[in-house]
Amino acid sequence: MKTLIVGAGSDLGVHIDGAHLGPIQLLNDLKGFYKGEIISLVQDENILKSRNLSDRRKNEFEIDKFNTTLYKTIVEKCKDEYFPIVVGGDHSIAVASALASVKKNDDIGIIWIDAHTDYNTFESTITGNIHGLPLAAITGYKCQELRYFHDGAIIQPSKCVVVGARSIDEAEKDNIRYAGITVFSTEDIQERGVKAVMDEAFKIAGYRTNGIHVSFDLDVIDHEVAPGVSVPEQDGLSEDDAMTINEEIMKHIDEVVSYDLVEFNPLRDQNRKTEQIAVNLLAQIIKSATTKGKYKKHNY
Ligand SMILES: [Mn+2]
């Protein structure tokens, strides 16, 4: 299948700067390897970014503007048989990439690989960082303001799985319980192993759907292994675990319809450690998506 890489250079969803530079760097690294099509979107440099933690709707309008463009770009382009790989940017960009995938494929599930569950709302958020709200927005739990550009279905919470979570706010836990999404913590992964957890995740997200959107946040990896993210968390996955997750995704590539890699922040990286991991993850997915056939339904 043809692949399309979309660079989504925005760091407006977090008070820390730098994630907007992630795609430029990663796409540059992939130049020699990737021969497919690339579209690069970068946030308007004239934006006066709000970094004020008491601002609970930080950069809401600017994010909506960026995501509207991103959404339209993917929807327009993917009318043809493309496999979109969206490179962030902070995780707020996934509202556009995931809903663009819904627009094309109708009923899909989602696997959200992340240290955080990103299930806050404007009411529950402590930081006002919108990169903590996208999964709630995508699965239709409040946050309507973040998906005005989308006319179509949302992803059913029952088909939504988070893998690798270990930092969840108290109010966010209530949102998760209320919405009914599935969360596998890092502890679950330690107990059951990456493969068993991913197997289960694919069963839940793939159950009676037309495909699965995968959103991979690099902060799922331990902060010492991958420091180049805006909100690093300790007690995370090893590099091996992260690669195994990706390999499981590749095994299921015929069910996967779209993929994001987000939150690489080159300003926070040390010795290009995180960058190297991000490039490896992307190279694997590109290779796998290139050989992928059309969506294949699995009988769960
Ligand atoms: Mn995230």
Residues whose N, C-alpha, C, O or C-beta is under 5 A from the ligand:
A	BS01	MN	H91 D114 D118 H131 D217
